[in-house]
């Protein structure tokens, strides 16, 4: 039986919510932006008036101002966006029990079994759009197709406030002429590699020999080839289905460029403590530590190594992160931001006693940090601090943020 999958994407979500609460901003260029004083000064979202001037998500504020001199920057209010996201999902749940979030502002909905009650996929999409508009005051674009990948393409195809249908019997005519970069999970590097192979559209990718694409991109390439040919069969997760956490990470942009390793140690320790605390919160341990380093020229590298044994203590994670930093960073080169991520996760369990000194130390650290977790939950994160954090109040006060890109989730049934 052919499925009917919807992908709902809130148009300019952050900016739309801000304009809803500030009517005086409607009709003028608006961008939701980070705090430039903390050097988080980039565009997080923009409305269509700003988009027409060439402003893009991720632009630094000075560039956005240059492109659009009369643009208005507003601070983000994530608690408000979370509330609107929840209300959107409550509306989606009126049409199906299979609603899978994809970030705050996007959701897949499997309405295959709901068409008997509410009409065709297009009719359901239009009904949802009208209900979101009338009840919440924002607009969404909806893609309707027979799988998740093409429904996502549909919601991006025409904006704002539109429904796009990509049917099974005619998907090649609509999908194949699109740029290969518009296909789900084709990032900048992958698109660049494919374009070097003269593959610049989804159709050319679909018509390329599957073995060649796998040779170029590995298993990921084979998956993209299947997507391009309409063979995505991944299900839409049910409401309340618990995701599998695949990695946990934090990153932060420092209030100033860091040059010497003594300063970088403080930031790495703050990040490592945050990552380790989240691991213990989810009863997980990691086998691999990964760091990311961004320079002042916005160059970016990511490196990882395995640990001697799985752990969830900040000391072991920090020591590996610092080792990776010294190994892969050019001494004296300024660093703008750092990130630490725990990968290859598994459930914590009572392992056999080890005689390896490093493993014994790690187990001792875990026991101590579990006591600290309890203290910090009762009296605040600053009740107990490491001595290294007292050497620089600005760096130790950093509040690393975990977002969708750092806390990587994969639904139980996804490919």
C-alpha positions as CSV (number, residue, x, y, z in Angstrom):
1,X,0.0,0.0,0.0
2,X,1.4,3.4,-1.0
3,X,2.0,5.6,2.0
4,X,1.0,9.2,2.5
5,X,3.7,11.2,4.4
6,X,3.5,14.9,5.2
7,X,6.4,17.1,6.1
8,X,5.4,20.3,7.9
9,X,7.9,23.1,8.1
10,X,7.1,26.3,10.0
11,X,8.0,29.3,7.8
12,X,10.8,31.5,9.3
13,X,9.9,30.0,12.6
14,X,11.8,32.1,15.1
15,X,11.3,35.4,13.2
16,X,7.5,34.6,12.7
17,X,7.0,34.1,16.4
18,X,8.9,37.3,17.3
19,X,6.8,39.3,14.8
20,X,3.6,37.7,16.2
21,X,4.5,39.1,19.7
22,X,5.8,42.4,18.3
23,X,3.3,43.6,15.6
24,X,5.4,46.7,15.0
25,X,8.1,44.5,13.4
26,X,5.7,43.2,10.7
27,X,6.6,44.3,7.2
28,X,10.2,45.3,8.0
29,X,13.3,43.2,7.7
30,X,13.9,41.3,11.0
31,X,16.5,38.8,12.1
32,X,16.7,36.8,15.2
33,X,20.3,37.0,16.2
34,X,22.8,35.9,18.9
35,X,24.5,38.2,21.4
36,X,27.3,40.0,19.7
37,X,28.9,40.9,23.0
38,X,29.4,37.2,23.7
39,X,30.6,36.8,20.1
40,X,27.6,34.7,19.2
41,X,26.6,37.4,16.7
42,X,25.1,35.5,13.8
43,X,21.7,35.4,12.2
44,X,19.7,32.5,13.6
45,X,16.6,33.2,11.5
46,X,15.2,35.9,9.3
47,X,11.9,36.9,7.8
48,X,11.1,37.2,4.1
49,X,11.7,40.9,4.0
50,X,15.3,40.3,5.2
51,X,15.7,37.3,2.9
52,X,14.8,39.5,-0.1
53,X,17.8,41.7,0.7
54,X,20.1,38.7,0.6
55,X,20.4,38.0,4.4
56,X,21.0,34.3,5.1
57,X,20.9,32.2,8.2
58,X,24.5,32.1,9.6
59,X,25.5,35.5,8.4
60,X,27.5,37.6,10.9
61,X,25.6,40.6,12.0
62,X,27.9,43.1,10.3
63,X,27.3,41.4,6.9
64,X,23.5,41.3,7.5
65,X,23.6,45.0,8.3
66,X,25.6,45.6,5.1
67,X,23.2,43.7,3.0
68,X,20.1,45.3,4.6
69,X,20.9,48.6,6.4
70,X,17.4,48.9,8.0
71,X,17.3,45.4,9.4
72,X,16.2,45.0,13.0
73,X,17.9,42.4,15.2
74,X,16.0,40.8,18.1
75,X,17.3,38.4,20.8
76,X,16.0,34.8,20.7
77,X,13.5,33.5,23.2
78,X,13.9,29.8,23.0
79,X,11.3,29.0,25.7
80,X,8.7,30.8,23.5
81,X,9.8,28.8,20.4
82,X,9.6,25.5,22.4
83,X,6.0,26.4,23.4
84,X,5.0,27.1,19.9
85,X,6.7,23.9,18.7
86,X,4.7,21.9,21.3
87,X,1.4,23.5,20.2
88,X,2.1,22.7,16.5
89,X,2.7,19.1,17.4
90,X,-0.5,19.0,19.4
91,X,-2.4,20.0,16.2
92,X,-0.5,17.5,14.1
93,X,-1.5,14.8,16.6
94,X,-5.1,15.4,15.8
95,X,-4.6,13.8,12.4
96,X,-2.3,10.9,13.2
97,X,-0.5,9.1,16.1
98,X,2.7,9.0,14.0
99,X,4.3,12.4,14.4
100,X,8.1,12.6,14.2
101,X,9.9,15.9,15.0
102,X,12.8,17.0,12.9
103,X,14.1,20.0,14.9
104,X,11.9,22.5,16.6
105,X,10.1,23.7,13.6
106,X,9.7,20.6,11.4
107,X,7.7,17.4,11.7
108,X,6.9,14.3,9.6
109,X,3.3,13.0,9.8
110,X,2.3,9.6,8.5
111,X,-1.4,10.0,7.5
112,X,-1.7,6.8,5.5
113,X,-4.4,5.5,7.8
114,X,-6.0,8.9,8.3
115,X,-7.1,9.5,4.7
116,X,-10.3,7.5,5.4
117,X,-11.3,10.1,8.0
118,X,-9.9,13.4,6.8
119,X,-9.6,13.1,3.0
120,X,-6.5,13.0,0.7
121,X,-3.0,13.9,1.8
122,X,-3.4,17.3,0.1
123,X,-6.7,17.9,1.9
124,X,-5.1,17.0,5.3
125,X,-2.1,19.3,4.5
126,X,-4.4,22.2,3.7
127,X,-6.5,21.6,6.8
128,X,-3.4,21.6,9.0
129,X,-2.1,24.8,7.4
130,X,-5.3,26.6,8.0
131,X,-5.6,25.4,11.6
132,X,-2.0,26.5,12.4
133,X,-2.6,29.9,10.8
134,X,-5.9,30.5,12.6
135,X,-5.0,29.1,16.0
136,X,-1.3,30.0,16.3
137,X,-0.9,33.0,13.9
138,X,2.1,31.6,12.0
139,X,2.3,29.8,8.7
140,X,3.7,26.5,7.5
141,X,4.6,24.8,4.3
142,X,3.7,21.2,3.8
143,X,5.1,18.6,1.4
144,X,3.0,15.5,0.6
145,X,4.6,12.4,-0.8
146,X,5.0,8.7,-0.5
147,X,8.2,8.8,1.6
148,X,9.9,11.0,4.2
149,X,12.7,12.3,1.9
150,X,10.4,13.5,-0.9
151,X,7.9,15.0,1.5
152,X,10.8,17.0,3.0
153,X,11.7,18.2,-0.5
154,X,8.1,19.2,-1.0
155,X,7.9,21.4,2.0
156,X,11.1,23.2,0.7
157,X,9.8,23.4,-2.9
158,X,7.4,26.3,-2.4
159,X,7.2,28.8,0.5
160,X,5.6,30.4,2.4
161,X,2.2,28.9,3.3
162,X,2.0,26.3,0.5
163,X,1.3,22.7,-0.1
164,X,3.4,20.8,-2.6
165,X,2.5,17.2,-3.8
166,X,5.2,14.9,-5.1
167,X,3.3,11.8,-6.3
168,X,4.8,8.3,-6.8
169,X,3.9,8.2,-10.5
170,X,5.4,11.6,-11.3
171,X,8.2,12.2,-8.8
172,X,11.0,12.1,-11.4
173,X,9.6,15.1,-13.3
174,X,9.5,17.2,-10.1
175,X,12.5,15.9,-8.1
176,X,15.2,14.9,-10.6
177,X,15.8,18.5,-12.0
178,X,16.5,19.8,-8.4
179,X,20.0,20.5,-7.3
180,X,21.7,17.6,-5.6
181,X,22.3,19.8,-2.6
182,X,18.5,19.9,-1.9
183,X,18.4,16.2,-1.2
184,X,18.2,15.3,2.5
185,X,21.6,14.7,4.2
186,X,23.6,16.0,1.2
187,X,25.8,18.6,2.9
188,X,28.2,21.1,1.4
189,X,31.2,18.7,1.2
190,X,29.1,15.9,-0.3
191,X,27.5,18.2,-2.8
192,X,31.0,19.5,-3.8
193,X,32.4,16.0,-4.3
194,X,29.4,15.0,-6.4
195,X,29.7,18.1,-8.5
196,X,33.3,17.3,-9.2
197,X,31.9,14.0,-10.6
198,X,29.6,16.1,-12.8
199,X,26.6,15.2,-10.7
200,X,24.8,18.5,-10.0
201,X,21.1,17.3,-9.9
202,X,19.2,14.6,-8.1
203,X,18.4,13.0,-11.4
204,X,22.0,12.6,-12.4
205,X,22.7,11.0,-9.0
206,X,19.8,8.6,-9.4
207,X,21.0,7.6,-12.9
208,X,24.6,7.1,-11.8
209,X,25.7,3.5,-11.3
210,X,25.0,2.6,-7.7
211,X,28.4,1.0,-7.3
212,X,30.3,4.2,-8.2
213,X,28.4,6.3,-5.7
214,X,29.2,3.8,-3.0
215,X,32.8,3.8,-3.9
216,X,32.9,7.6,-3.7
217,X,30.9,8.1,-0.5
218,X,30.7,4.7,1.2
219,X,27.5,3.4,2.7
220,X,26.2,7.0,2.9
221,X,26.5,7.3,-0.8
222,X,24.5,4.2,-1.4
223,X,21.8,5.5,0.9
224,X,21.7,8.8,-1.0
225,X,21.4,6.9,-4.3
226,X,18.3,5.0,-2.8
227,X,16.8,8.4,-1.7
228,X,17.3,9.9,-5.2
229,X,15.5,6.9,-6.7
230,X,12.5,7.1,-4.3
231,X,13.4,4.0,-2.4
232,X,13.3,5.6,1.1
233,X,11.2,3.2,3.3
234,X,12.0,4.6,6.7
235,X,8.9,4.8,8.9
236,X,7.6,7.9,10.8
237,X,8.1,7.4,14.5
238,X,5.1,7.2,16.8
239,X,4.3,10.0,19.2
240,X,6.3,9.4,22.4
241,X,8.7,6.9,20.8
242,X,11.9,7.2,22.7
243,X,14.9,8.2,20.5
244,X,18.3,6.5,20.7
245,X,21.0,8.9,21.6
246,X,24.0,8.4,19.4
247,X,26.3,11.1,20.6
248,X,26.3,13.9,23.2
249,X,28.3,17.1,22.7
250,X,28.7,20.7,23.6
251,X,30.5,23.6,21.9
252,X,31.0,27.2,22.7
253,X,32.4,30.4,21.3
254,X,34.7,32.0,23.7
255,X,34.4,35.7,24.7
256,X,37.9,36.3,23.3
257,X,40.3,34.5,21.0
258,X,42.4,32.0,22.9
259,X,46.1,31.5,22.0
260,X,47.8,29.6,24.8
261,X,46.9,26.1,25.9
262,X,46.4,27.2,29.6
263,X,43.3,29.2,28.5
264,X,42.0,26.4,26.3
265,X,42.3,23.9,29.1
266,X,39.6,25.9,31.1
267,X,37.2,25.8,28.2
268,X,37.8,22.1,27.5
269,X,37.2,21.3,31.2
270,X,33.9,23.3,31.2
271,X,32.7,21.4,28.1
272,X,33.9,18.0,29.4
273,X,32.1,18.4,32.7
274,X,28.9,19.3,30.8
275,X,29.2,16.3,28.4
276,X,30.0,13.9,31.3
277,X,27.1,15.1,33.4
278,X,24.7,14.5,30.5
279,X,26.2,11.0,29.9
280,X,25.5,10.1,33.5
281,X,22.0,11.7,33.3
282,X,21.1,9.2,30.5
283,X,23.0,6.3,32.1
284,X,25.4,6.2,29.2
285,X,29.2,5.9,28.7
286,X,31.3,6.7,25.7
287,X,34.1,4.9,23.9
288,X,35.3,7.8,21.8
289,X,36.0,11.4,22.4
290,X,35.8,14.0,19.6
291,X,36.8,17.6,19.5
292,X,36.1,20.4,17.1
293,X,38.3,23.5,16.7
294,X,37.3,26.7,14.9
295,X,39.9,29.3,14.2
296,X,39.5,33.1,13.9
297,X,39.4,32.7,10.1
298,X,36.4,30.4,10.6
299,X,38.4,27.3,9.5
300,X,37.1,24.2,11.2
301,X,38.5,20.8,12.0
302,X,37.1,17.8,13.9
303,X,39.2,14.9,15.3
304,X,38.4,11.9,17.4
305,X,40.1,9.0,19.2
306,X,39.0,5.9,21.2
307,X,39.5,5.7,24.9
308,X,41.2,2.8,26.7
309,X,37.8,1.8,28.2
310,X,34.3,3.2,28.1
311,X,33.7,6.0,30.7
312,X,31.4,8.8,31.7
313,X,33.7,10.9,33.9
314,X,34.8,14.4,32.9
315,X,38.5,13.9,33.8
316,X,39.0,11.1,31.3
317,X,37.1,12.9,28.6
318,X,39.0,16.1,29.3
319,X,42.4,14.5,29.2
320,X,41.6,12.8,25.8
321,X,40.2,16.1,24.5
322,X,43.3,18.0,25.5
323,X,45.5,15.3,24.0
324,X,43.6,15.7,20.7
325,X,43.9,19.5,20.9
326,X,47.7,19.4,21.3
327,X,48.1,16.8,18.6
328,X,46.0,18.5,15.9
329,X,46.1,22.2,16.7
330,X,49.0,24.4,15.6
331,X,50.4,26.0,18.7
332,X,50.0,29.8,18.7
333,X,47.2,29.9,16.2
334,X,44.1,31.7,17.7
335,X,41.0,29.6,18.5
336,X,37.5,31.2,18.3
337,X,35.4,28.2,19.5
338,X,35.9,24.7,20.8
339,X,33.6,21.6,21.1
340,X,33.8,18.3,22.9
341,X,31.6,15.3,21.9
342,X,31.2,11.8,23.4
343,X,30.6,9.2,20.7
344,X,30.1,5.4,20.4
345,X,27.7,5.4,23.4
346,X,26.5,2.4,25.3
347,X,24.5,1.8,28.5
348,X,26.5,1.9,31.8
349,X,26.7,-1.5,33.5
350,X,28.6,-3.1,36.2
351,X,31.8,-4.2,34.5
352,X,34.3,-6.7,35.7
353,X,36.9,-5.2,38.0
354,X,39.9,-4.0,36.1
355,X,43.5,-4.0,37.1
356,X,44.5,-1.3,34.6
357,X,45.4,1.8,36.6
358,X,43.7,4.2,34.1
359,X,40.5,2.3,34.2
360,X,40.5,2.2,38.0
361,X,41.1,5.9,38.1
362,X,38.2,6.5,35.7
363,X,35.8,4.4,37.9
364,X,36.9,6.4,41.0
365,X,36.3,9.7,39.2
366,X,32.8,8.5,38.2
367,X,31.9,7.7,41.8
368,X,33.1,11.2,42.9
369,X,31.3,13.0,40.1
370,X,28.0,11.2,40.9
371,X,28.2,12.7,44.4
372,X,28.9,16.1,42.7
373,X,25.9,15.7,40.5
374,X,23.7,15.4,43.5
375,X,25.2,18.5,45.2
376,X,24.9,20.6,42.0
377,X,21.3,19.5,41.5
378,X,20.5,20.7,45.0
379,X,22.7,23.8,45.3
380,X,23.6,24.9,41.8
381,X,26.4,24.2,39.3
382,X,28.9,26.6,41.1
383,X,28.7,24.9,44.5
384,X,31.8,22.8,43.7
385,X,34.3,23.9,41.1
386,X,37.7,22.7,40.0
387,X,40.6,24.9,40.9
388,X,41.5,25.5,37.2
389,X,38.2,27.2,36.7
390,X,39.1,29.8,39.4
391,X,42.0,31.1,37.3
392,X,39.7,32.8,34.7
393,X,36.2,33.8,35.7
394,X,35.1,34.8,32.1
395,X,36.1,31.4,30.6
396,X,34.8,29.3,33.5
397,X,31.5,31.2,33.4
398,X,30.8,30.0,29.8
399,X,27.4,28.3,29.4
400,X,27.9,25.7,26.7
401,X,24.7,25.1,24.7
402,X,23.4,21.7,23.6
403,X,21.4,22.0,20.4
404,X,19.9,19.6,17.8
405,X,23.3,19.4,16.1
406,X,25.2,18.5,19.3
407,X,22.8,16.1,20.9
408,X,22.5,13.7,17.9
409,X,19.3,11.7,18.0
410,X,18.1,8.8,15.8
411,X,14.7,7.3,16.1
412,X,14.5,3.7,16.9
413,X,13.3,2.7,13.4
414,X,15.2,5.2,11.3
415,X,17.8,3.9,8.8
